[in-house]
């Protein structure tokens, strides 16, 4: 009879170890595939930056699977995600990020967007950084109706730099003043 008790406790321990191993494996696969999915959505989590001998700063962005240029950067030293949008007049910032970055709400106005007319507040971004490109005193709009954490990098910032697209690559260049 003692061997029967040992068999049952061994089976219980074996099942426990199997469940533990499967749980660890599932957790590791989840972490791996989450990183893979993030890379597909935002292939520019650490944008490639160089500075040429002439002092020109250059950032190359890769297009994501949906055809958009999304990249990590900063506004007023707060980490953010940008979506390059040449159709946006200003840099459009969701209200929750504007609050984190300490941006004051200025004049209330209305803006025409792809989703219709929305209420926005004018503001100024003290510093905007994408790769090694830094811009200062950029006109922006705080947009309370934006519910995600992506900032539209509009023409108020893009007009300060040169940009060109070749294939699936967008190159941003900032020349020294």
C-alpha positions, 0 to 999 in steps of 0.5 A, spaced: 500 500 500 505 505 501 507 504 493 500 506 491 500 512 496 507 514 493 504 513 486 499 518 487 503 523 490 508 523 484 502 523 479 500 529 483 507 533 483 508 531 476 501 534 474 503 540 478 509 541 474 506 540 468 501 545 469 507 550 472 511 549 465 505 550 461 503 556 464 510 559 464 511 557 457 504 561 455 507 567 459 513 567 455 509 566 448 504 572 450 510 576 451 514 574 445 508 575 441 506 582 444 512 585 442 512 582 435 505 585 434 507 592 437 513 592 432 508 591 426 504 597 429 510 601 430 516 599 427 519 605 429 519 605 437 527 607 437 527 611 430 534 610 426 537 617 427 544 620 424 547 626 424 551 628 417 558 632 417 554 638 415 550 638 421 543 635 418 540 631 422 536 625 419 531 620 422 528 614 417 521 611 419 519 605 416 511 604 414 507 600 418 503 594 415 497 599 415 501 604 411 502 609 416 508 612 419 508 611 427 514 613 431 516 614 438 518 621 441 517 626 446 513 632 447 516 636 453 520 630 455 514 626 456 514 619 452 509 619 446 507 616 440 506 620 433 502 618 427 505 622 421 499 626 418 500 631 413 493 632 412 493 635 419 494 643 420 497 642 427 500 637 432 493 634 435 494 632 442 489 628 446 487 631 452 490 626 457 497 627 454 496 634 454 495 634 461 501 630 462 505 634 458 503 640 462 500 644 456 495 650 458 489 650 454 488 656 450 483 659 445 477 654 444 476 653 437 473 648 432 477 644 427 475 640 421 477 633 421 476 627 417 471 625 423 467 632 422 468 638 426 471 637 433 472 642 439 479 644 440 484 648 444 490 652 442 497 651 445 504 651 444 509 645 445 515 647 448 519 641 445 518 636 441 523 630 439 523 625 434 529 621 434 535 626 434 530 632 431 528 637 436 523 642 435 521 648 439 515 652 440 510 648 436 503 650 435 498 645 437 491 643 438 489 639 445 483 635 442 479 632 448 475 628 443 481 624 441 481 617 446 487 614 444 494 616 446 497 617 439 499 624 437 498 627 430 504 630 427 501 635 423 504 640 419 505 645 424 511 641 426 513 638 419 513 645 416 519 646 420 523 640 417 524 637 410 521 630 409 521 625 403 518 618 402 521 613 397 518 606 397 516 604 404 521 609 408 520 616 410 526 621 411 525 627 416 531 632 415 533 638 420 538 643 417 542 647 422 540 654 423 
